[in-house]
Structures are given as C-alpha cells and as structure tokens.
C-alpha cells in the first residue's frame, strides 16, 4: 500500500512538471511573438519619423 502511494505521488509530480514545462514554453513563445511584432512596429514608426523629418527639412529650407 505504501509503495502504491509513493508511485502515485511520483506520477503526479511528473505530470505536474510536464504541465509546467509545456505551459512555460507556450508563454515564452507567445512573448517572443509579441516582442517580434513590437520590434517591427517600432522600426516602422522610426522609418515614418525619419521620412517626416526629411519632408520637414525640405519645407524649412525653401526660401519664402
């Protein structure tokens, strides 16, 4: 009887570790996807700012 309790406790602990591993892996992958999207968006916004600054410099340098 005591052996079965330890066996079930071991199996439960093993299943718990597998669950935690899979859960943390999914969270990590989700985080990576979000970071990739944010980095791409940041680059797009930086490019837009650079383009607008060039346009602004064109209008500033024109004689009035």
Secondary structure, DSSP 8 states (H G I E B T S, - for coil): -HHHHHHHHHHHHHHHHHHHHHHHHHHHHHHHHHHHHHHHHHHHHHHHHHHHHHHHHHHHHS--
